[in-house]
Amino acid sequence: MNMVLIENAAGSSQVITIIEEFAGHSVSRDLNPGDHAEIPVTQFKSITVRETYPDDWLSRGLSRNRAAAA
């Protein structure tokens, strides 16, 4: 199995989001400055890394709160 190491540099002020897609499912996680993630990869998985903006955090938090209340 192959692994990919993704690190958000400690001096960065930007949070990044990693999105893993496989078998019709999607999993995302945020990396704060100084954090890293080791992700196993296969030919059937795609990985997207993008900058996360404060508006994204707010909309995700609101969505989680609505889902928890339902």
N, C-alpha and C positions, 0 to 999 in steps of 0.2 A: 504494500500500500504506500502511496505517496502522500507526503504531508506538505502543506504550505504554511509558512510562518508569516503572519501579518502583524506589524507593530506600529502603533501610533507613537511617534517620537515624544520623549518626555518634555521637550521644550515647546511642543505644539500647543496651541490654545484651542484647537479644533477637535471636536468629537467626530469620529468616523463610524459609519454603519457598514457592517458586513452582512450581505444577504446571500444565503445558500439556497439553491433551488435544486430539487431532486424528486423524481417520481411524482410530479404534480404537486409537491408541497414546497412551501417557502418558510425559511427560518431566518430571523434577523437578530442581530445583537449590536450593541454600541460598544465602541472602544474609547475610553477616555485617554487623555494624554498619559503616556507611560505604560499603558496596557498593551498586551499582545494576545494573539490567539493562534493556536496550532489547529489547522483544519485538515482532516483527511479528505483526499480528493480521489475521484474515480472518473471514468469517461462519461458517466451518466449524471454528473453534478456540475452545476455552474456556480461561480462565485462572483459577486459584484461588490466592489468597495466604493463607497461614496462619502462625500462630506455631509455632515448632518447639521442642519441649521436649527436655531431655537424654535422656529415655527413647527418643525417636524416633531420636536420633543413634546410641544404643547398638544398638537393634534393626536399624537400617539397616546399621551396620558389621558386625554379626554375619551378616546375610544376605549381604552382599558377600563376606565371608570364606568362608562355606559354599559360595557359588557358585564362587568361585575354586578351592576345594579339590576340587570335583567334576569 
